[in-house]
Amino acid sequence: MTLPLATMQDVRKAESVIRKHLSPTPLIRSYRLEHELGLAEGRQVWLKDYGSSPTGSFKVMGALNWMANNLQRIQDCPVAAHSSGNFASGISYAGMRYGKRVIIVMPDNAPQVKFRLTRSFGAEIRTYDIATDHETGIREKMTRDIADQEKGIQASPYDDNNVIAGNGVGGLEIIGELKRAGRSLSHFLCPVSGGGLMAGLAIAIADGFPEAAIIAVEPDTADDFSRSLKAGKRTSLKHPTSICDGLLSYEVGRHNWPILEKQITAAVTVPDLQTRMAMKWLYCNHGIRAEPSGVISLAAALTGKANLEGQGDIVIILSGRNVDEDQFREWIGDLPEWPVQ
């Protein structure tokens, strides 16, 4: 059975939903990164910073579009979802905006900032043991139980066309800003896990700048997408691990995979040490405190993992900032200066 896939029309339709609730997140030119990468005169690097959203990450965009398109189905039922934390706060924010009850299943070791944000928008949180989830499947079971026992309506954090289309609105923002400035785009770098962000943005970027290389980035110990590309089919990991807690899905979503397989130019992997170094570089050079999942695409650029040869501009996604202060300081604490050998 062929699944219906999100389209550019869906992304444009989602824009009207998103604009009712959110202003565009900033696209920041990084002069320091241009120098660091040794780019030729005339090439520019842009950081798309989702940290300024009300939930500190991109997830709120897909969540809002999902909620807006499921109101008739939800009615007085609760919304149930599992999340490592950023979709949790995103769907909680959407529930607050649309007056819907939200119940979230989160790992017991999620950053405290993600617990606080999610609760601040009114959601109820139930936790599970992430250390054994790959054996027990407790995350999925708890979410299904909410749907079965409490008549909850399940929302996927990534494997849903409304989520994909909502996330794609960020791509329209990027395209509009670059084209208004008369810029071209040669490379686009974005983190990938379940594929909700990458698929949505890939739809938009491929439409606006069809010549651009679209590069997916993931941890080297959670590389299900890279393996899937090599195999030509969705490939699961039994136990992905990384400090990038937002990039630990077991496999790419069914609705996401056909889009990614078609639009992604290359996939690269990054070790956690180099992600930590990128966190430090970003903080020291731009004053932005980002979470590991949010900065991994920057790490791919800084380390040369991504081939950036070309003549146009480069856009790098910073997908979120939600990291606890003490953990952030520990991760960047005693690291040497860039580059890591």
LINWOSUL-V256433 format. One line per field, one symbol per residue. phi: phi as a letter, one per 30 degrees, with the letter a starting at -180 (. if undefined). psi: psi as a letter, one per 30 degrees, with the letter a starting at -180 (. if undefined). burial: b if it has 16 or more other C-alpha atoms within 10 Angstrom, else e. A space follows every 10 residues. Layout:
BEGIN
phi: ???
psi: ???
burial: ???
END
This chain:
BEGIN
phi: .dddcdbddd ddddeddddd bbddddccdc dddededidd ejdbcbcdcd ddddciaded ddddddddcb ddddhcddcc acadkddedd dddddddcic dbcccbddcd eddddddddd cjdccbcbdd dcddccided dddddddddc hdcdcddaca dddedddddd ddddeddddd diccbcbbcb dbbdjddddd ddedddddbd dddcccbbdd cbcddedddd diadbccdbd blddddbcdd adddddeddd ddcddabbcb deeddddded ddddcbiccc deedcddddd dddidcdcdl bcdbcbdcda cdbdeddddd dcecddddcd d
psi: kkkklkleee eeefeeeeff fklklkjkkj eeeeeefhll kfklkkjjjf fflfgglfff eeeeeeeegg eeeecgllkk lkkfeefeee feeeeeeghk kkkkjlkfgl keeeeeeeef gglkkklljf fgefefgeee eeeeeeeefg hljkkkfeik eeeeeeefee eeeeeeeeee ggllkekkkk lkcfgeeeee eeeeefeeif fkkjkkklkf ghheeeeeee fglkklkeik klfifghhlf lklefeeeee eefkelkllk leefeeeeee eeeeffgkjl leeffeeeee eefgekjgka falkkkkjfl gikkeeeeee efdgkllklk .
burial: eeeebbbbeb bbebbebbee eeebbbbeeb eebbeeeebe eebbbbbbbb bebbbbbbbb bbbbbbbbee eeebeebbbb bbbbbbbbbb bbbbbbeeeb bbbbbbbeeb bebbbebbbe bbbebebbeb eeeeeeebbe ebbbebbeee bbbbbbbbbb bbbbbbbbbb bbbbbeebee eeebbbbbbb bbbbbbbbbb bbbbbbebbe ebbbbbbbbb bbbbbbbbbe eeebbbbeeb bbbbbbbbbb bbbbbbbbbb bebbebbbbb bbebbbbbbb bbeeeeebbb bbbbbbbbbb bbbeebebee bbbbbbbbbb bbbbeeebee bbeeeeeeee e
END
